[in-house]
Amino acid sequence: MPIKAPLDDPTGAAVRIAFVPEKVGKPDSNTTWRDATWKVDSKSYWPRTLVGPGSADGALALGDHIVWLRIAASPENVVLRGGTVELV
């Protein structure tokens, strides 16, 4: 999910990504937030993280997951819902 930021560069803000099972719907106290980095493409900013057996947090369960972003830019902490990914 690209983050459009025509006036501000979000790369100074910490970003984390959560993959929440669709049946859960939204992040809760059991949600694992994965560290992420920013990829810059022209005026778009793409948060990204590694998912799978080689990642620090391991693989996700099979099924549909909703992607959530948490961007910490003091004094605000923004949580955005992204798309859905299906793991088969």
MODA-V700994 format. One record per residue. N is the residue number from 1. PHI is phi in degrees with one decimal (* if undefined). PSI is psi as a letter, one per 40 degrees, with the letter a starting at -180 (999 if undefined). OMEGA is omega as a letter, one per 30 degrees, with the letter a starting at -180 (none if undefined). Layout:
n:N phi:PHI psi:PSI omega:OMEGA
n:N phi:PHI psi:PSI omega:OMEGA
//
This chain:
n:1 phi:* psi:h omega:l
n:2 phi:-74.0 psi:i omega:l
n:3 phi:-104.7 psi:h omega:l
n:4 phi:-86.9 psi:h omega:a
n:5 phi:-139.5 psi:g omega:a
n:6 phi:-65.4 psi:d omega:a
n:7 phi:-108.6 psi:d omega:a
n:8 phi:-123.4 psi:i omega:l
n:9 phi:-98.8 psi:h omega:a
n:10 phi:-79.5 psi:e omega:a
n:11 phi:-65.3 psi:e omega:l
n:12 phi:-81.3 psi:e omega:a
n:13 phi:-95.8 psi:i omega:l
n:14 phi:-69.2 psi:h omega:l
n:15 phi:-128.3 psi:h omega:l
n:16 phi:-133.5 psi:i omega:a
n:17 phi:-126.7 psi:h omega:l
n:18 phi:-121.6 psi:i omega:l
n:19 phi:-114.8 psi:h omega:a
n:20 phi:-99.9 psi:h omega:l
n:21 phi:-52.5 psi:h omega:a
n:22 phi:-56.4 psi:d omega:a
n:23 phi:-67.4 psi:d omega:l
n:24 phi:-81.8 psi:d omega:l
n:25 phi:93.8 psi:d omega:a
n:26 phi:-139.5 psi:i omega:a
n:27 phi:-59.3 psi:i omega:l
n:28 phi:-137.2 psi:a omega:a
n:29 phi:-67.4 psi:e omega:l
n:30 phi:-94.9 psi:e omega:a
n:31 phi:-71.8 psi:h omega:l
n:32 phi:-93.2 psi:h omega:l
n:33 phi:-95.4 psi:h omega:a
n:34 phi:-92.2 psi:h omega:l
n:35 phi:-60.0 psi:i omega:a
n:36 phi:-136.1 psi:i omega:l
n:37 phi:-125.3 psi:i omega:l
n:38 phi:-102.3 psi:h omega:l
n:39 phi:-110.3 psi:h omega:a
n:40 phi:-102.9 psi:h omega:l
n:41 phi:-134.9 psi:g omega:a
n:42 phi:58.3 psi:b omega:l
n:43 phi:-104.7 psi:e omega:l
n:44 phi:-105.1 psi:i omega:l
n:45 phi:-123.9 psi:h omega:a
n:46 phi:-109.8 psi:h omega:l
n:47 phi:-77.8 psi:i omega:a
n:48 phi:-146.8 psi:i omega:l
n:49 phi:-148.7 psi:i omega:l
n:50 phi:-88.5 psi:h omega:l
n:51 phi:-125.7 psi:h omega:l
n:52 phi:141.4 psi:a omega:a
n:53 phi:-58.7 psi:d omega:a
n:54 phi:-86.0 psi:e omega:a
n:55 phi:-84.8 psi:i omega:a
n:56 phi:-62.6 psi:d omega:a
n:57 phi:-98.2 psi:e omega:l
n:58 phi:82.8 psi:a omega:a
n:59 phi:-83.0 psi:i omega:l
n:60 phi:-91.3 psi:i omega:l
n:61 phi:-69.4 psi:i omega:l
n:62 phi:-64.5 psi:i omega:l
n:63 phi:123.2 psi:a omega:a
n:64 phi:-89.2 psi:h omega:l
n:65 phi:-130.5 psi:h omega:l
n:66 phi:-91.3 psi:h omega:a
n:67 phi:-90.6 psi:h omega:l
n:68 phi:-121.3 psi:i omega:l
n:69 phi:-114.0 psi:i omega:l
n:70 phi:-125.5 psi:h omega:a
n:71 phi:-112.4 psi:h omega:a
n:72 phi:-101.2 psi:h omega:l
n:73 phi:-128.4 psi:g omega:a
n:74 phi:-48.6 psi:h omega:g
n:75 phi:-92.7 psi:e omega:a
n:76 phi:-105.3 psi:i omega:l
n:77 phi:-124.7 psi:h omega:a
n:78 phi:-103.0 psi:h omega:l
n:79 phi:-119.2 psi:h omega:a
n:80 phi:-124.2 psi:i omega:l
n:81 phi:-87.9 psi:h omega:l
n:82 phi:-99.6 psi:a omega:a
n:83 phi:-90.7 psi:a omega:l
n:84 phi:-119.7 psi:h omega:l
n:85 phi:-117.7 psi:i omega:l
n:86 phi:-114.5 psi:h omega:l
n:87 phi:-105.5 psi:h omega:a
n:88 phi:-119.7 psi:999 omega:none
//
